[in-house]
Amino acid sequence: MARHTPPRVARNLLRLLPAEIRRPIRADLDEEYEERRAGGPSLSARVWYWRCAVRSVLDAWIISRRQAAWSAQGRWDIGGQ
């Protein structure tokens, strides 16, 4: 079975994720992309990958902003530090 490559720019966008979560998220997205490519249209799989990549980066950014705000206000630190 031929291996299909996820959209390069979308995959590179994942570099913006914190290092500790980047690899598992990338691996999960790549695996799901392969399955979607094998079972359906290429465009559908590419759009799905883009959507997930953008959403992952936005979610990570939102969480980091909330942590910074809560930490500055003396609230509970999600990171457990």
Buried (B, 14 or more C-beta within 10 A) or exposed (E): EEEBEBBEEBBEBBEEBEEEEBEEBBEEBBEBBBEBBEEEEEEEBBBBBBEBBEEBBEEBEEEEEEBEEEBEEEEEEEEEE
